[in-house]
Amino acid sequence: MLVFCRIFRRLFLSRPVLAGLACALSLPAAILPTGRAADWPTFRGSQRTAVAPDSDLLESWPPDGPRLVFETAGAGRGYASLAVVGKQFYTLGDGLSTAEDKDEYLTCFDRETGKQLWKTKTGAAWNDGQESWQSSRSTPTVDGATVYVLSPFGQLVACATKDGKELFRVDLKAQFGGTKGDGWGYSESVLIDGNKLICTPGGEQATMVALDKKTGNLLWACPIKGDRGAGHSSIVIAEFKGRRIYVQTTAGGVFAVDAKTGKFQWAYPIEQTTAVIPTPIVRDDLVFFAAGYKRGGALLRQVPGGPAGTLKVEEVYGLKKELANKHGGIVLVGDHLYGDSDDQGIPFCAELLTGAIVWKTRGSGKGSASVVAADGHIYVRFADGTLALVKADPAAYSEVSSFKIPHSSDRPSWSHAVILDGLLYLREQDRIFCYDVRNH
């Protein structure tokens, strides 16, 4: 079988395949981009905007989708997205087809062939709740020679990118009294900023912490009285008049912390809801955040004038229910927001500065939808496995193409897509697909 694979590579024939099984067939390296754009090292990309830097991408797709570069297996159950850095990409899942047990593993794959390079056990599988809610959700974060991931049980694990060797782990619950604001386990993608690793144990004792990224030792902790527990959002960075600010949401709402000192800056509380999931969007002094389950989205402006030299926020507009979003996320393109209406599978476009909906239309797919933007388009991934290419146009909803992702019928298609160097990566439970979306 291995000889058969080598022969096919020499003949430059391409077929979808399963890495970690008998062999991995792929397109030759010559078809892959020669110059790499910025990496996609964490959830929603390097700036956590879910907006890819790519240009000159396909304006439409064939009915069965763009050309498949490779298909691989061994990611396991789960809804984590991918971190793509250098020659490798990473994800988190349990019950891998390449493992003999049902435990959870951090996995690493070759970026050009999809071959699984290594897997490191992080702990037991998360099996609470109904089956479709189970498994991992945390997208790994890569920084240099280290990859970090957070298990649903609150185990922060750091591993070497070279071979997956565990370097250290931190128990957010045991060490910081961390609590979740819902029953679905931790799913944050940690933030690396300089020498710091910043994450959100949640709860009143240490709502947000900064750790030494090389050792896991505590640098500072920011407790917030009355915090209901961690949500599922990942921290974003805001710059305000020369100050670096970390913005995050938990089950209690959105808040901000001074990056250097860990000092609490401001909070905008919301009424308790089932879960708070979307990652905030920052533009200059503005912070947009949303929560699902009919809570809505709000736009805040950071201003000076808080107590003891801290910042405070003013409402540009308060929570608007029509901007609610459960877990598909929202992207900002130009001056407009694009996302799913809660989890209805009805994409919307709204003005950032007013919150006014300019269009709201049902697409070709069904169920909740996640979004990522690139080159004037929104890639809308519906829970039924439909991926739609929609123009990022506030004038009207314009869906130009769609296709059904293979193997997307067993569980909801919830993993967020990644677009990098003209390649589209889709994780569908145990399988990962890589499509070429460059405009040749």
Summary of the structure (lengths in Angstrom):
residues: 440
radius of gyration: 20.8
end to end distance: 32.9
largest distance: 70.2
contacts: 1621
relative contact order: 0.13
helix: 6%
strand: 43%
